[in-house]
Amino acid sequence: MKYDSAIIKEQGIRFALVKVDLSVIQHKNEADTVRKSLAPIFHSMPIVLMALDENRIPVFQGREHIVNLLEDVDLSSISWTRYTAY
């Protein structure tokens, strides 16, 4: 699978932000599977999943303190990179 992802450093915390379909975030088992497939790419870095809801509003799933940091991030300024995970 191919994923658009970005490495973000916010308030001293470095993490991976990965775009997924909303259905992935809505199903914990699927979200866990995506994280496991991406773990070799991002090593021990925390992974936050992001999807757009039906109103194109970002929805995040991941460590709560990191998700809270995303309130301060301008998503339009993120440089996305495409990764392939197996």
MOPAC internal coordinates of N, CA, C and O (Angstrom, degrees):
PM7 1SCF
backbone

  N    0.0000 0     0.00 0     0.00 0    0    0    0
  C    1.4568 1     0.00 0     0.00 0    1    0    0
  C    1.5263 1   109.07 1     0.00 0    2    1    0
  O    1.2310 1   121.27 1   -29.78 1    3    2    1
  N    1.3005 1   115.17 1   150.22 1    3    2    1
  C    1.4623 1   120.91 1   177.47 1    5    3    2
  C    1.5216 1   109.24 1  -109.23 1    6    5    3
  O    1.2310 1   121.29 1   -42.10 1    7    6    5
  N    1.3276 1   115.15 1   137.90 1    7    6    5
  C    1.4610 1   121.50 1  -178.36 1    9    7    6
  C    1.5192 1   109.86 1  -131.97 1   10    9    7
  O    1.2310 1   120.57 1   -40.27 1   11   10    9
  N    1.3298 1   116.52 1   139.73 1   11   10    9
  C    1.4541 1   121.15 1   170.16 1   13   11   10
  C    1.5122 1   106.36 1   -87.53 1   14   13   11
  O    1.2310 1   121.16 1   -53.48 1   15   14   13
  N    1.3252 1   115.39 1   126.52 1   15   14   13
  C    1.4538 1   121.10 1  -174.36 1   17   15   14
  C    1.5155 1   110.21 1  -139.81 1   18   17   15
  O    1.2310 1   121.48 1   -17.71 1   19   18   17
  N    1.3151 1   114.77 1   162.29 1   19   18   17
  C    1.4574 1   120.73 1   176.51 1   21   19   18
  C    1.5191 1   108.61 1  -146.07 1   22   21   19
  O    1.2310 1   121.29 1   -35.55 1   23   22   21
  N    1.3203 1   115.15 1   144.45 1   23   22   21
  C    1.4538 1   120.77 1   172.78 1   25   23   22
  C    1.5215 1   106.21 1   -93.85 1   26   25   23
  O    1.2310 1   120.68 1   -54.07 1   27   26   25
  N    1.3119 1   116.30 1   125.93 1   27   26   25
  C    1.4605 1   121.51 1  -176.24 1   29   27   26
  C    1.5183 1   109.14 1  -123.36 1   30   29   27
  O    1.2310 1   121.05 1   -40.42 1   31   30   29
  N    1.3085 1   115.60 1   139.58 1   31   30   29
  C    1.4633 1   120.94 1   172.13 1   33   31   30
  C    1.5141 1   106.44 1  -120.70 1   34   33   31
  O    1.2310 1   121.12 1   -64.39 1   35   34   33
  N    1.3085 1   115.46 1   115.61 1   35   34   33
  C    1.4635 1   121.47 1  -178.01 1   37   35   34
  C    1.5207 1   107.67 1  -134.07 1   38   37   35
  O    1.2310 1   121.10 1   -54.09 1   39   38   37
  N    1.3154 1   115.50 1   125.91 1   39   38   37
  C    1.4691 1   122.43 1   179.44 1   41   39   38
  C    1.5289 1   111.21 1    51.21 1   42   41   39
  O    1.2310 1   121.28 1  -138.93 1   43   42   41
  N    1.3311 1   115.16 1    41.07 1   43   42   41
  C    1.4568 1   121.33 1   176.10 1   45   43   42
  C    1.5132 1   115.23 1    80.02 1   46   45   43
  O    1.2310 1   119.78 1  -177.96 1   47   46   45
  N    1.3223 1   118.02 1     2.04 1   47   46   45
  C    1.4611 1   121.54 1   179.40 1   49   47   46
  C    1.5192 1   108.52 1  -107.34 1   50   49   47
  O    1.2310 1   121.29 1   -53.07 1   51   50   49
  N    1.3245 1   115.14 1   126.93 1   51   50   49
  C    1.4586 1   121.26 1   179.54 1   53   51   50
  C    1.5296 1   108.34 1  -104.44 1   54   53   51
  O    1.2310 1   120.88 1   -50.43 1   55   54   53
  N    1.3378 1   115.91 1   129.57 1   55   54   53
  C    1.4589 1   120.51 1  -177.68 1   57   55   54
  C    1.5155 1   110.19 1  -151.82 1   58   57   55
  O    1.2310 1   121.54 1   -15.61 1   59   58   57
  N    1.3286 1   114.67 1   164.39 1   59   58   57
  C    1.4607 1   120.91 1   177.21 1   61   59   58
  C    1.5257 1   108.28 1  -100.30 1   62   61   59
  O    1.2310 1   120.80 1   -46.17 1   63   62   61
  N    1.3061 1   116.08 1   133.83 1   63   62   61
  C    1.4643 1   122.80 1   174.24 1   65   63   62
  C    1.5239 1   106.09 1  -109.96 1   66   65   63
  O    1.2310 1   120.32 1   -55.07 1   67   66   65
  N    1.3368 1   117.00 1   124.93 1   67   66   65
  C    1.4581 1   121.71 1  -173.52 1   69   67   66
  C    1.5185 1   109.74 1  -125.68 1   70   69   67
  O    1.2310 1   120.91 1   -53.20 1   71   70   69
  N    1.3390 1   115.86 1   126.80 1   71   70   69
  C    1.4681 1   120.90 1   176.33 1   73   71   70
  C    1.5195 1   109.83 1   -77.95 1   74   73   71
  O    1.2310 1   120.95 1   -47.97 1   75   74   73
  N    1.3240 1   115.80 1   132.03 1   75   74   73
  C    1.4621 1   122.14 1   177.10 1   77   75   74
  C    1.5244 1   108.59 1  -138.87 1   78   77   75
  O    1.2310 1   120.76 1    -8.88 1   79   78   77
  N    1.3190 1   116.15 1   171.12 1   79   78   77
  C    1.4618 1   120.34 1   172.75 1   81   79   78
  C    1.5227 1   109.03 1   -72.11 1   82   81   79
  O    1.2310 1   120.65 1   -28.23 1   83   82   81
  N    1.3033 1   116.37 1   151.77 1   83   82   81
  C    1.4620 1   121.50 1  -179.83 1   85   83   82
  C    1.5231 1   111.08 1   -57.50 1   86   85   83
  O    1.2310 1   119.83 1   145.66 1   87   86   85
  N    1.3093 1   117.94 1   -34.34 1   87   86   85
  C    1.4698 1   120.88 1  -179.34 1   89   87   86
  C    1.5265 1   111.93 1   -61.01 1   90   89   87
  O    1.2310 1   119.90 1   150.52 1   91   90   89
  N    1.3225 1   117.80 1   -29.48 1   91   90   89
  C    1.4671 1   121.07 1   178.50 1   93   91   90
  C    1.5263 1   110.02 1   -65.65 1   94   93   91
  O    1.2310 1   120.72 1   134.87 1   95   94   93
  N    1.3098 1   116.24 1   -45.13 1   95   94   93
  C    1.4638 1   120.67 1  -179.62 1   97   95   94
  C    1.5234 1   110.80 1   -67.06 1   98   97   95
  O    1.2310 1   120.37 1   148.04 1   99   98   97
  N    1.2986 1   116.90 1   -31.96 1   99   98   97
  C    1.4569 1   120.98 1  -176.86 1  101   99   98
  C    1.5258 1   113.01 1   -76.72 1  102  101   99
  O    1.2310 1   119.85 1   167.79 1  103  102  101
  N    1.3214 1   117.90 1   -12.21 1  103  102  101
  C    1.4636 1   121.87 1  -178.73 1  105  103  102
  C    1.5286 1   109.30 1  -125.14 1  106  105  103
  O    1.2310 1   120.53 1   -73.17 1  107  106  105
  N    1.3243 1   116.60 1   106.83 1  107  106  105
  C    1.4587 1   121.97 1  -175.10 1  109  107  106
  C    1.5218 1   112.82 1   -54.45 1  110  109  107
  O    1.2310 1   119.80 1   136.75 1  111  110  109
  N    1.3244 1   117.99 1   -43.25 1  111  110  109
  C    1.4664 1   119.87 1  -179.13 1  113  111  110
  C    1.5237 1   111.39 1   -61.31 1  114  113  111
  O    1.2310 1   120.56 1   139.77 1  115  114  113
  N    1.3146 1   116.54 1   -40.23 1  115  114  113
  C    1.4672 1   120.37 1   178.80 1  117  115  114
  C    1.5254 1   110.58 1   -67.72 1  118  117  115
  O    1.2310 1   120.51 1   139.03 1  119  118  117
  N    1.3299 1   116.64 1   -40.97 1  119  118  117
  C    1.4669 1   120.60 1   177.67 1  121  119  118
  C    1.5247 1   110.34 1   -61.65 1  122  121  119
  O    1.2310 1   120.29 1   137.45 1  123  122  121
  N    1.3279 1   117.05 1   -42.55 1  123  122  121
  C    1.4637 1   120.84 1   178.32 1  125  123  122
  C    1.5222 1   111.52 1   -62.71 1  126  125  123
  O    1.2310 1   120.48 1   140.61 1  127  126  125
  N    1.3340 1   116.69 1   -39.39 1  127  126  125
  C    1.4651 1   121.14 1   178.93 1  129  127  126
  C    1.5293 1   110.72 1   -63.89 1  130  129  127
  O    1.2310 1   120.45 1   137.55 1  131  130  129
  N    1.3249 1   116.75 1   -42.45 1  131  130  129
  C    1.4693 1   120.56 1   178.34 1  133  131  130
  C    1.5248 1   109.93 1   -62.80 1  134  133  131
  O    1.2310 1   120.33 1   134.76 1  135  134  133
  N    1.3221 1   116.98 1   -45.24 1  135  134  133
  C    1.4699 1   120.18 1   179.49 1  137  135  134
  C    1.5331 1   110.99 1   -59.93 1  138  137  135
  O    1.2310 1   120.07 1   136.39 1  139  138  137
  N    1.3347 1   117.48 1   -43.61 1  139  138  137
  C    1.4657 1   120.93 1  -179.82 1  141  139  138
  C    1.5284 1   110.94 1   -63.22 1  142  141  139
  O    1.2310 1   120.33 1   141.77 1  143  142  141
  N    1.3263 1   116.97 1   -38.23 1  143  142  141
  C    1.4569 1   119.33 1  -179.55 1  145  143  142
  C    1.5317 1   111.65 1   -70.93 1  146  145  143
  O    1.2310 1   120.29 1   153.89 1  147  146  145
  N    1.3189 1   117.05 1   -26.11 1  147  146  145
  C    1.4683 1   121.03 1  -179.58 1  149  147  146
  C    1.5272 1   113.12 1   -92.28 1  150  149  147
  O    1.2310 1   120.03 1   164.31 1  151  150  149
  N    1.3165 1   117.55 1   -15.69 1  151  150  149
  C    1.4658 1   121.17 1  -176.76 1  153  151  150
  C    1.5316 1   113.35 1   -52.98 1  154  153  151
  O    1.2310 1   118.78 1   137.47 1  155  154  153
  N    1.3394 1   119.93 1   -42.53 1  155  154  153
  C    1.4679 1   118.42 1   178.99 1  157  155  154
  C    1.5345 1   113.46 1   -63.31 1  158  157  155
  O    1.2310 1   120.31 1   152.34 1  159  158  157
  N    1.2993 1   117.02 1   -27.66 1  159  158  157
  C    1.4664 1   120.57 1   179.64 1  161  159  158
  C    1.5206 1   110.86 1   -75.24 1  162  161  159
  O    1.2310 1   120.66 1   137.34 1  163  162  161
  N    1.3274 1   116.35 1   -42.66 1  163  162  161
  C    1.4650 1   120.99 1  -174.28 1  165  163  162
  C    1.5251 1   113.13 1  -101.66 1  166  165  163
  O    1.2310 1   120.53 1  -174.51 1  167  166  165
  N    1.3279 1   116.59 1     5.49 1  167  166  165
  C    1.4651 1   123.68 1   176.91 1  169  167  166
  C    1.5251 1   110.01 1    55.86 1  170  169  167
  O    1.2310 1   119.60 1    54.27 1  171  170  169
  N    1.3071 1   118.37 1  -125.73 1  171  170  169
  C    1.4671 1   120.54 1  -176.51 1  173  171  170
  C    1.5341 1   112.29 1   -93.25 1  174  173  171
  O    1.2310 1   120.61 1  -170.12 1  175  174  173
  N    1.3189 1   116.43 1     9.88 1  175  174  173
  C    1.4610 1   120.52 1  -178.09 1  177  175  174
  C    1.5380 1   110.42 1   -71.04 1  178  177  175
  O    1.2310 1   119.92 1   -42.76 1  179  178  177
  N    1.3373 1   117.76 1   137.24 1  179  178  177
  C    1.4700 1   118.99 1   175.02 1  181  179  178
  C    1.5266 1   110.45 1   -61.79 1  182  181  179
  O    1.2310 1   121.14 1   -34.69 1  183  182  181
  N    1.3312 1   115.43 1   145.31 1  183  182  181
  C    1.4672 1   121.73 1  -179.36 1  185  183  182
  C    1.5279 1   108.48 1  -117.51 1  186  185  183
  O    1.2310 1   120.84 1   -55.49 1  187  186  185
  N    1.3244 1   116.01 1   124.51 1  187  186  185
  C    1.4590 1   122.47 1   174.73 1  189  187  186
  C    1.5232 1   107.23 1  -109.59 1  190  189  187
  O    1.2310 1   120.82 1   -50.41 1  191  190  189
  N    1.3153 1   116.03 1   129.59 1  191  190  189
  C    1.4580 1   121.43 1   178.35 1  193  191  190
  C    1.5226 1   109.55 1   -93.15 1  194  193  191
  O    1.2310 1   120.81 1   -37.58 1  195  194  193
  N    1.3262 1   116.05 1   142.42 1  195  194  193
  C    1.4561 1   121.45 1  -179.15 1  197  195  194
  C    1.5210 1   109.24 1  -133.04 1  198  197  195
  O    1.2310 1   121.09 1   -44.30 1  199  198  197
  N    1.3232 1   115.52 1   135.70 1  199  198  197
  C    1.4670 1   121.52 1   174.44 1  201  199  198
  C    1.5159 1   107.79 1  -137.43 1  202  201  199
  O    1.2310 1   121.01 1   -15.59 1  203  202  201
  N    1.3007 1   115.68 1   164.41 1  203  202  201
  C    1.4628 1   120.63 1   174.42 1  205  203  202
  C    1.5192 1   108.13 1  -104.35 1  206  205  203
  O    1.2310 1   120.96 1   -46.25 1  207  206  205
  N    1.3324 1   115.77 1   133.75 1  207  206  205
  C    1.4667 1   118.51 1   177.75 1  209  207  206
  C    1.5235 1   109.75 1   -79.81 1  210  209  207
  O    1.2310 1   120.42 1     4.55 1  211  210  209
  N    1.3102 1   116.80 1  -175.45 1  211  210  209
  C    1.4673 1   120.60 1  -175.70 1  213  211  210
  C    1.5358 1   113.16 1   -62.48 1  214  213  211
  O    1.2310 1   120.40 1   161.79 1  215  214  213
  N    1.3404 1   116.84 1   -18.21 1  215  214  213
  C    1.4691 1   121.35 1   177.36 1  217  215  214
  C    1.5277 1   112.17 1   -99.76 1  218  217  215
  O    1.2310 1   120.88 1  -168.54 1  219  218  217
  N    1.3469 1   115.93 1    11.46 1  219  218  217
  C    1.4759 1   122.68 1  -179.58 1  221  219  218
  C    1.5211 1   112.33 1    66.50 1  222  221  219
  O    1.2310 1   120.39 1  -153.89 1  223  222  221
  N    1.3285 1   116.86 1    26.11 1  223  222  221
  C    1.4655 1   122.33 1   176.57 1  225  223  222
  C    1.5253 1   107.62 1   -95.64 1  226  225  223
  O    1.2310 1   119.99 1   -49.17 1  227  226  225
  N    1.3459 1   117.62 1   130.83 1  227  226  225
  C    1.4657 1   119.81 1  -178.63 1  229  227  226
  C    1.5325 1   111.91 1   -64.01 1  230  229  227
  O    1.2310 1   121.62 1   -40.92 1  231  230  229
  N    1.3266 1   114.50 1   139.08 1  231  230  229
  C    1.4561 1   123.28 1   174.93 1  233  231  230
  C    1.5253 1   105.35 1  -123.82 1  234  233  231
  O    1.2310 1   120.60 1   -46.76 1  235  234  233
  N    1.3406 1   116.47 1   133.24 1  235  234  233
  C    1.4563 1   120.95 1  -176.36 1  237  235  234
  C    1.5180 1   110.31 1  -117.64 1  238  237  235
  O    1.2310 1   121.31 1   -29.00 1  239  238  237
  N    1.3359 1   115.09 1   151.00 1  239  238  237
  C    1.4468 1   121.07 1   175.08 1  241  239  238
  C    1.5201 1   107.55 1  -141.86 1  242  241  239
  O    1.2310 1   121.22 1   -55.68 1  243  242  241
  N    1.3308 1   115.27 1   124.32 1  243  242  241
  C    1.4577 1   120.78 1  -178.53 1  245  243  242
  C    1.5057 1   109.21 1   166.26 1  246  245  243
  O    1.2310 1   121.24 1    17.51 1  247  246  245
  N    1.3082 1   115.22 1  -162.49 1  247  246  245
  C    1.4637 1   120.01 1   179.24 1  249  247  246
  C    1.5301 1   109.42 1   -59.06 1  250  249  247
  O    1.2310 1   121.29 1   -51.41 1  251  250  249
  N    1.3108 1   115.15 1   128.59 1  251  250  249
  C    1.4711 1   120.47 1  -172.27 1  253  251  250
  C    1.5236 1   112.69 1   -56.89 1  254  253  251
  O    1.2310 1   119.77 1   136.73 1  255  254  253
  N    1.3360 1   118.04 1   -43.27 1  255  254  253
  C    1.4678 1   119.06 1  -177.97 1  257  255  254
  C    1.5310 1   111.82 1   -66.19 1  258  257  255
  O    1.2310 1   120.10 1   150.56 1  259  258  257
  N    1.3287 1   117.41 1   -29.44 1  259  258  257
  C    1.4632 1   119.73 1   177.21 1  261  259  258
  C    1.5241 1   110.34 1   -77.41 1  262  261  259
  O    1.2310 1   120.54 1   138.23 1  263  262  261
  N    1.3144 1   116.58 1   -41.77 1  263  262  261
  C    1.4689 1   120.11 1   176.78 1  265  263  262
  C    1.5319 1   109.59 1   -57.05 1  266  265  263
  O    1.2310 1   120.23 1   140.15 1  267  266  265
  N    1.3264 1   117.17 1   -39.85 1  267  266  265
  C    1.4690 1   120.57 1   178.57 1  269  267  266
  C    1.5216 1   111.84 1   -63.59 1  270  269  267
  O    1.2310 1   120.01 1   147.06 1  271  270  269
  N    1.3318 1   117.58 1   -32.94 1  271  270  269
  C    1.4682 1   121.15 1   178.10 1  273  271  270
  C    1.5254 1   111.64 1   -64.86 1  274  273  271
  O    1.2310 1   120.50 1   151.94 1  275  274  273
  N    1.3185 1   116.64 1   -28.06 1  275  274  273
  C    1.4625 1   120.48 1  -176.53 1  277  275  274
  C    1.5203 1   113.22 1   -67.78 1  278  277  275
  O    1.2310 1   120.34 1   166.78 1  279  278  277
  N    1.3286 1   116.95 1   -13.22 1  279  278  277
  C    1.4652 1   119.84 1   175.05 1  281  279  278
  C    1.5289 1   110.97 1   -62.13 1  282  281  279
  O    1.2310 1   120.49 1   152.99 1  283  282  281
  N    1.3411 1   116.68 1   -27.01 1  283  282  281
  C    1.4614 1   121.66 1  -177.58 1  285  283  282
  C    1.5235 1   113.46 1   -95.10 1  286  285  283
  O    1.2310 1   119.93 1   179.63 1  287  286  285
  N    1.3289 1   117.73 1    -0.37 1  287  286  285
  C    1.4591 1   121.25 1  -176.44 1  289  287  286
  C    1.5271 1   109.82 1   -98.33 1  290  289  287
  O    1.2310 1   121.34 1   -50.18 1  291  290  289
  N    1.3288 1   115.04 1   129.82 1  291  290  289
  C    1.4666 1   121.16 1   175.39 1  293  291  290
  C    1.5299 1   107.34 1   -82.69 1  294  293  291
  O    1.2310 1   120.62 1   -77.36 1  295  294  293
  N    1.3235 1   116.43 1   102.64 1  295  294  293
  C    1.4618 1   120.77 1  -175.03 1  297  295  294
  C    1.5224 1   113.05 1   -62.01 1  298  297  295
  O    1.2310 1   120.15 1   154.67 1  299  298  297
  N    1.3190 1   117.32 1   -25.33 1  299  298  297
  C    1.4690 1   119.55 1   179.91 1  301  299  298
  C    1.5253 1   111.93 1   -72.35 1  302  301  299
  O    1.2310 1   119.98 1   164.95 1  303  302  301
  N    1.3181 1   117.65 1   -15.05 1  303  302  301
  C    1.4642 1   120.50 1  -179.03 1  305  303  302
  C    1.5292 1   112.73 1   -95.24 1  306  305  303
  O    1.2310 1   120.11 1  -178.42 1  307  306  305
  N    1.3202 1   117.40 1     1.58 1  307  306  305
  C    1.4570 1   120.92 1  -176.98 1  309  307  306
  C    1.5301 1   109.97 1   -79.41 1  310  309  307
  O    1.2310 1   121.01 1   -43.64 1  311  310  309
  N    1.3238 1   115.68 1   136.36 1  311  310  309
  C    1.4647 1   122.26 1   174.23 1  313  311  310
  C    1.5233 1   107.57 1   -93.52 1  314  313  311
  O    1.2310 1   120.92 1   -69.26 1  315  314  313
  N    1.3227 1   115.84 1   110.74 1  315  314  313
  C    1.4531 1   121.23 1  -176.76 1  317  315  314
  C    1.5177 1   110.06 1   -89.24 1  318  317  315
  O    1.2310 1   120.86 1   -34.09 1  319  318  317
  N    1.3456 1   115.95 1   145.91 1  319  318  317
  C    1.4503 1   123.26 1   175.92 1  321  319  318
  C    1.5140 1   107.78 1  -126.54 1  322  321  319
  O    1.2310 1   120.12 1   -37.47 1  323  322  321
  N    1.3186 1   117.37 1   142.53 1  323  322  321
  C    1.4611 1   121.04 1   179.51 1  325  323  322
  C    1.5325 1   109.52 1   -90.90 1  326  325  323
  O    1.2310 1   121.26 1   -52.32 1  327  326  325
  N    1.3385 1   115.20 1   127.68 1  327  326  325
  C    1.4629 1   122.85 1   177.78 1  329  327  326
  C    1.5177 1   108.47 1  -118.87 1  330  329  327
  O    1.2310 1   121.27 1   -29.71 1  331  330  329
  N    1.3240 1   115.17 1   150.29 1  331  330  329
  C    1.4558 1   121.22 1   174.55 1  333  331  330
  C    1.5159 1   108.18 1  -111.87 1  334  333  331
  O    1.2310 1   121.01 1   -51.96 1  335  334  333
  N    1.3325 1   115.68 1   128.04 1  335  334  333
  C    1.4698 1   121.51 1   178.26 1  337  335  334
  C    1.5077 1   108.73 1  -122.02 1  338  337  335
  O    1.2310 1   120.99 1   -27.91 1  339  338  337
  N    1.3092 1   115.71 1   152.09 1  339  338  337
  C    1.4598 1   121.15 1  -178.21 1  341  339  338
  C    1.5115 1   110.76 1  -118.89 1  342  341  339
  O    1.2310 1   120.10 1   180.00 1  343  342  341

